Amino acid sequence: MKKTSFITCALVLLTSACTTPSAPLAPKAPRYPYIGIEKTAPEPTEFNFATNRRNISLELPEEAQEELPLFDHAIEYCKAAQSFWEKGDMDGALSSLDEAYGLILKVETGNDPLLLQQKEDLRFTISRRILEIYTSRATTTAFTRNAIPITINKQVQREIDVFTKKDRRFFAESLKRSGKYRPMMLKKLQEAGLPAELSWLPLVESGYKVKALSSARALGLWQFVPSTGYMYGLKRTTFVDERLDPDKSTDAAIAYLNRLHKLFGDWSTVLAAYNCGEGRVLKIIRRQNINYLDNFWDLYSRLPSETARYVPKFIATLHIVNNLEKYGFHTVTPDTPPLFDTVTVQKQVKLSDVAKAIGASYATLKRLNPELRYAILPKEKYSLRVPVGKSKATLTAMGSLRVSLPPQRAFVYHKVRPGDTLSTLAKRYGTSVKAISRANGLSNRHIIVAGKKIKIPQRGYTTQGYYANTAIPEAKRPTKHVVRKGESLWLIARKYGTTPTGLKEANRLSSNTLTVGQVLRLPRPASPKARQAKKSVYYVKRGDNPFTIATKHNISVARLLDLNNLTSGSTIYPGQRLYID
């Protein structure tokens, strides 16, 4: 019996014990860590088998008494397992527990609740002991638990054939890209005590493409969906998506894989769970007729088709990378890891402005910082990767760079025609009824009127413009602006340090509707004295917030915050004095 069978068996037993009402104990987490830190084996815990045997014989019906010899033999095997464990013979202990488990499977409980309870009690005891022995073994023998079995069967051979024929170009290009990231991954895996082979997992996941995006919205080298990424510490904000950060996503993947290994024990099953989720794998395990698995291949036929291919693909990858010459990939030269310095900055500026200021390539900066969603640095502290030798220049340049506008949702405008509905427009523009309704302040069942223009939200954001407090010098200030896709009066006004009302007055506009290509005259900014004279003071009242105050005075929230040196996270208090213009 393979060691993988015991740990998977233990998982199923624990699951069964958790869901059986008669189970007397809740399963405990393994008492010993999986990563090899301790050098000596922990002492085995005691289990009073005599007491357990007495409990089994409590007032059983005569027909149920016939099953007791099976319990007796199972308990003898459990005692032998403890004896083996105390002597350090882990294989002997596991083999004895395997025999004990096989015996209790033969017990016919019929409709007797007491016999059923005793069977479940012993099942739970065996499962807990298997987990304890297995985790003990993991702490005493460095890295022995980490070998991923490189099996060869028809499923694996089929994937080898695909990689070496149909998908040969993909494999070669992925192998080349792997050189950028595998050295970093290998170091982190070694520090975590996980198998080095896992550094090849991104080849199957993403082809080592940092910005790979799946149909399930999984993103990055390790293909995290937002929810799982969040669970393992990967932030996703307007500015940053850490699923795209090679270092941070690798740390998250290691944490996730380590957790899955503690749950399943068998690396092949771990990989299946990484692909389709542990919940789905657990559900399949629970459906097994005898609640016992030998290894991953017992699950194979019940897994989703994509996951069923996933593990053979990974094993096929290991076969190929271990025999590059045999499969004709020995001529592929892996890329070299990028070299960079890291500098901590805290200013919301465009990456293109940073590149220009320090004399670096914009493309290089984007490549070094793939987690920046719109090539704008966040206003919070951020570790910016820059070309080697550019740290000092970056710190010097940051003070003179203009603060950039945050990304704004892009929109197009549609003139409603007879027959249009929210649902047909949503389908035409690749968005949703809910998104259109929210953008226009409508209900989902709202009837739209022919001739009216409505905003249609688009995927992505616009990133043009700067905050008004980083004003464009007068000599360089343009006098006209050509409306681009996704722009609004408010966005254009913010870009040039004016107001939507000022733009409307300068262009004699009767509504806020703009069309792509429309030319707008830009009002000249007021002199500093005039601007100061226009400011008025507002005292915050109970129940006020920046949005209600800005709406009441017909200015944007951003302008209100800017006038009063506030941020979106600032707190205002009743009686506080705010400037309004």
N, C-alpha and C positions, 0 to 999 in steps of 0.2 A: 504494500500500500504506500503510495507516495505521500510525502508530508503535506502536499497541498490539499489532499483529501481531508485531513484532520481539521485544518483550520476552516475550510468551507463547511464541513460537517458541523463544527462548533458554532459557526454563524447561524446555520439553519436551526440548530437545537436551541440556541439562545432566542432566536426569533419565535420558535414554537413555544418556548417557555414563557415568553412575554405575552403571547396572545392566548394562552390557555388559562382559563379562570382559576384552575386548581393549582397552578404553579405557586409554590410557597414563597419564592424569592424573586426579586427583580434582578435581571442580569447585571453584573458589575463590569465596569471597564477593566481591561487588563491592568494588573497591578504593576507591571514592569514596562518601561519604555521600549519601543521597537528599535530605536537607533542604538547601535552598539556603543555604550558608554561604560557600563560596568564590566569589570574584568573577572569577577567571580559570580557563580550562579547563586541566585537567591535561594533561601531555604524553602523547601516545599511546604505547603500548608497542610494542616492536619484535617482528616475527615473521618468522623466516627461511623465506620461502616456497620458496626454492631447495632448501634442505635437505628440506623437506617433499615437494617434487616428486621429489627423488632417491629418497626412501624409497618413494614410490608405485611407482616403476619397478623396484623390486628383484625380479628373477627371477620376474616374473609369467608365467603360462602364456600361450601365444600367443593363445588366445581372450579372455583377460582384458585383453590389450594393447589391444583395440578400445575399451575403456572409458576409456583414458587421455586422449583429447582432451577428454572431459567434465571430468576433473579439471583439465586444463590451463586450460580456460576458467574454471572455478570459481576457480582460484588467481589468474588475471588479474583477476577481479572483486574478489577479496580485496585484491590489491595496489592496485587503484583505490580501494577503500574506505579503505585506510590513507592514500592520497594526499589524498582528500577530507577525511578527519578532520584531517590535519596543516594543511590550509588553513582549517579551521573550518567546513566544509560538512557538517554532521551528516546532513542529509536525503540528500545525495548518497552519503555513506558507508553509510547504512542501506539505501538503494536498491540499491547494489552488492552488499552482503551478501545481500540478498533474492534477487538474481539468482543469486548463487553457490549459495545454498541450493537454489534451484529446479533447478539443474543437477545437483547431487549426488543429488537425489532420483531422477533419471533413470538413475543408474548401476545396471546389473544385476550384482549380485555373484555370482549363482548359488551354488555351494557352495564358492567359493574363499575360504578364511579370510583370506588376506593382503589380498585386495581388499576384503573386508568390514571388516577392521581399518582400512585406509587411509580408507575411506569414513567410518567412525565417528570417526577422528582428525580429519578435516576438518570433519565435522559439529560436533564439540566445539569446535574452534578458532573456527568461525563464531559459535557460540552465545556463547562467552566474549567475543568481540569486540563482539557486539551488546549484551551487558550493560554492557561498559565504556563504549561510546559513549552508551548510554542514560543511564547514571548520570552521565557527564560532562555531558551535556545538562542533566540535572536540576540540577547545581550551578552552571551558568553562566547560566541564564535563570530568574530568580526567578519561581516560581509557575506557569510555563507547563505543568509536568507535572500541575498540580493541578486543571485544569478537568475536571469530570465531564460527559461528553457527555449533553445532555438530548435524547435521540432521541424520535421519535414513530413508533410503529408500532401494529399492531393489539393487541399485548399491552399496551402502555402505555395506549392509548386505552381498553381494557377496564377497566383499573384506575382511570383517571380517571372513567369512568362509574360505577364502584362507589362511589368516594369522594364523588361529587357527587349520588348518588341513594340507593342502599341504605344506605351507611355515612356519610351526610352528617352526622348528629348526632355520630357518633364523631369525624369529622374536625374539626368545629367545636369540640367540647370539647377535643380534643387541641391544636388551634391556640391556644385560650385558655390552656391550661396551659403551653404552650411558653414563654410570656413569663417564667415563673419561672426557667427554667434556660438558655435560649438565649444570653442575654448572657454568662453565665459560660463556656458552651461555645465561643462564637465567639472569645472572648479566648484561650482555651487552644488552639484550633485554629490561630489566627493565629500564636501563639507557636511552635507546632510546625511551621508551614509547610504545613499541610494545608488542603484545600478547605473554604471556609466552608459549602458545601452540606451537609457531613456533620453539621452541627448539627441538620438535620432528620431524621436517621436514627432518633432515639428516637421520632419520631411513628409510624414503621412498627413499631419494636421494641416499644414499651410504651405508646404514646399519651401519653407524658410523665407516666406514673403511676410515682411513685417505688417503690411496693411491688408493681408488676406481677409476677405469677408465672405462668410458662408451664407447660404439661403436662410439659415436659422439665426442670422444676425450675430454669429460668433465671430470674433475679431482677433487679429494678431497672430504672432508666431504659435501660441499655444491654444488659440481658438476658444477664448472665454466668451460666454454670453454675459450680458451686463449683470444679471443677478448672481451668477457664480463668481464673477470677478469681484463684485462688491463683498461677497462673503469672505474672500481671501485678500481683502485690503486694497483692491485696485479702484482708485477714484475715477469718476467720470463727471466732469463739469463742463461748462460752456467752452472752456479753453483747452482742457486736457482730458485725454482718455488714456489711462495708464495701462490698458490692455495692449496698447501699441508700444509701450516701453519695454524693450527687450529684457533689461535687468529685472524690473519689478514684476513683469509677467512671468519670468522664469521662477522668481521666488514664490509667486502665487501657485504656479503649477507644481512646484516641489511640495509645498504645503498640502495641496489637494491630493497629490499622488501618495504622499506619506499617510494621510488620513485614510484613503481608500485601501492602502495595504494593511493598515491596522484592522480594517473592517473585514477584508476578504482573505488576505494572506497569500493568495495565488496571484502572481503578477499578470498572468494572462487575463484573469477575471477582473483585476484592477483596471487594465487597459480598456476592457469592454465597458466597465462602469464609467471610466473617464469620457468615453465617447457618447454613451447614451444616458448616463446618470445612474447613480447607485440605486435609486428607487426602483427603476425598471429591472435592474439585475436582481435585486432582492425579491421582487415580485415573481420573477421567473423561478428563482430558487425555491420559493415557498410552494410553487405549483408542482415540484417534483413529487412523484408518487411515494417514494420512500424517504423523502427529506434528506437525501445523502448524495453528494457529488464527488466524483474522483478528481476532475479538473475542469478547466474552461470548456473543453470540447464536449462535455455533457450538456452545456448550455447552448452550444453552437446553433443547433437547428431551431431553437426557440427565440433567438435574438432577432431584432430588426435587421433587415438585409444589409443595411449600411454598416452596422456594428459587427455583423457576422463576418464581413469582409475586412473590417478594420484591423482586428488582431492578426489574421493571416498576412495582411499588408505589412504590418510592422515587423513581423517575424521574417517575411520575405526581404524587407529592407536590411535586416541584420545579416541575413545570408549573403546579400549582394555586397554590402560594405565590408564584410569580412573576407570577401573573395573578389575584389575589384578586377583583378586581371582575368580571372575565369569568366566573368560576365562582360568584359570589354569596357569597363569604366576606369581603368587605371590611367588613361590619358587625361582625365578631367583634373584640372588644377583648382583646388578650393581657393576662394577669395581670402584675403587677409583681414583680420579683425580691424575695425576702424580705430585710429588713434585720436585722442581728444583730451582736452583739459575740461574740467568742470568748474564753473563759477556760479556762486549764489547771487541772484539778482531779485529785485522786487519792484517791478515797474511794468505797467501794461503798455507795451510797445510792440510794434510790428517787427517780425523777424527779418523782413527785408531791410528795414531801417538799421537794425543791428549789423547786418551783413555789410551794408554800405559804409557804416561808420567805422568798422574795424578792418575794412579791406578784405573781406572774405567772400567766398561764393555763397549766394543765397541758396543754391541747390545743395551745397554741402551742409549748411546749417539746418535745412529741412531734413536732410538725410540723418543727421546726428540727433535730431530731436523729433522723431516721428510721432510722439504722443501729443504734440501740439495740433489741435484739430483744425485751426484756421490760421496757423502761422502767426499767432499773436501770443505774447507772453502773458500769463495771468498776473493780476496785481498782487497776489500772495507771493511769498518766497518761493523761488523756483530754481532748481539746479539746472543751469543751461550748459549744454555741451558745446564747446567751441573748438576750432582747430588748435592744435598744439602751439603754444606760444602766444595765443590771443587773449589770455585771461585778463592781463593788465589793461590792454586796449579796450576790452569790453566794459570793465568797471569804469574806466575813464569816460567812455562814450555815453553810458547810460544817463548821466545827468543832463545831457543836452538833447536827448531824443524826446520827441513829442509823444504825449500819452495818446494811445489809440482808442477809438471807439470799440466797445465790445461788438462781437458779431451780431447782426440783426437778421431776423427771419426774412427770407426772400419771398416776394409776392409778384404775381402778374395780375393785371386787371382784365376782367372779361365783361363785355357788354351783353347782357341777357337778351336772348332771342326767344321768339315764340316756341314753345315746346321744351325749353330748357328746364331741368329740375336740378336740385342739389345733387342727387345721386348720379345723373348723367354727366354733370360737370366734374364731379369727383372722379368718375371713371375716366373721363377724357383727359384730365390733367394729372392722373396718377396720385390722387390724394384721397381724403375721406370726407364724408358729409360732416362729421364732427369737427374736423379741422376748418372747413369752409365756414361753418356756422359760428365757430368761436372767433374767427378772424373778422367776421362782419356783425357780430352781436345778434345772431339769429338763433332761433330754436331749430332743432333738427327737422321739424315738420313744417318749417316756414315756407310759404309760397313766395317764390321770387317773381318779380314783375318785369316783363319785357321792356327793354330800353334802359334799365338800371345797370350801373357798373358795380361789380362786386370784386373783392380781393380773393385771389386764389393762392393759398400758401404753396410754396415750392420746397422741394428738398434742398437742404443746404442753407447757408447764410451769406449775407453780404458783409464785407469787412472793410469797406472804404471809409475814410474819414478819420478825424481826430477830435478830441474834446476841445471845446471853445476856449478853455483856459490855457491851451497851448496854441495860441493864435498864429495864423499865417502872417508873415510880415506884410505890411501895406504895399510895398513895391511889387510883391509877388502875388497879391490877391487877385484872383480872376474876377471878371465882371459878369460872366455868363456861366451857366451850367447846363449840360445836355443830360436829360433824364435817362437813367439806365434801368435795366430790368431789375425789379425788386425795390426800387427806391420810393420813398414817400416824402411829402413835404417836411415832416418832422425830422426824418433822417438827413435830408439835404440841409435843413436849417441848422441842425447840430453840427454838420460838417463845416459850415462856414461861419459859425458863431452868431447866427441870427435867430429869428423865430418864425414859425409857420405863418403867423399873421403878417409879419414883415414881408415874407415872400409873396403871399397872396396880394398884398397891397401893391408891391412893386410890379407885379405881373397882371394886375386887375383880374384875379381869379375869383370866381363866384363859389367854387367848391374846392374840396381837397383832392379831387381826382386829377391824376397825372397820366400821361401816355408816354411810352418809350419813344425817345427821340425828341421830345418836346424841349425847347430851349427856354430857360428861365433867366431873367435878369436878376442879378444878385444885389440886394440893397447895400449901400455903403455902410460900414459900421459906424456907430456913433462914437464921438470922441470920448476919451476916458472921463472927462468932467460930465459930459451929457449922460453917460452910462451910470455914473455915480448918482446923478440927480434923479434918475428914473427909479432908483431903488426905493422900496418902501419896506416898512417893518411890519411883521405879522407875529402876534403872540400865540403860541401853541395853546389850543384848548383841549380839554379832556375828550378823548375819543379820536383825536386827529392822528393821521399818519401822513408820511410824505406824499403818498398818492392822492389822498383827499385834498391836501393843501395845494398840491400842484394843479389838480383839476379845477379847484375853486378859483385859482388865479390865472388859469389858461396858460400855464407854462409846463414844460416837461419835467418829469421827476429828476432826470439827469441834471437839468439846469438848476433846479432847486437845491440839489445836493451840492453842485459845484459852487453856487453862490455862497453856501454856508459851510464849505469845507467838511462836508459829511460824506459818508460812504453808504452803500446799500445796507450795511450791517449796523449802522449807527442807531442809537436809541434817542428819541426826542421826548421831552417832558412838558407837562402843562406849565405855561408861563414862560417857556423858553422863547427867546427872540430869534426870529428867522428873517432873512432878507428876501424880498420878492422884487422881481422887475417885470 
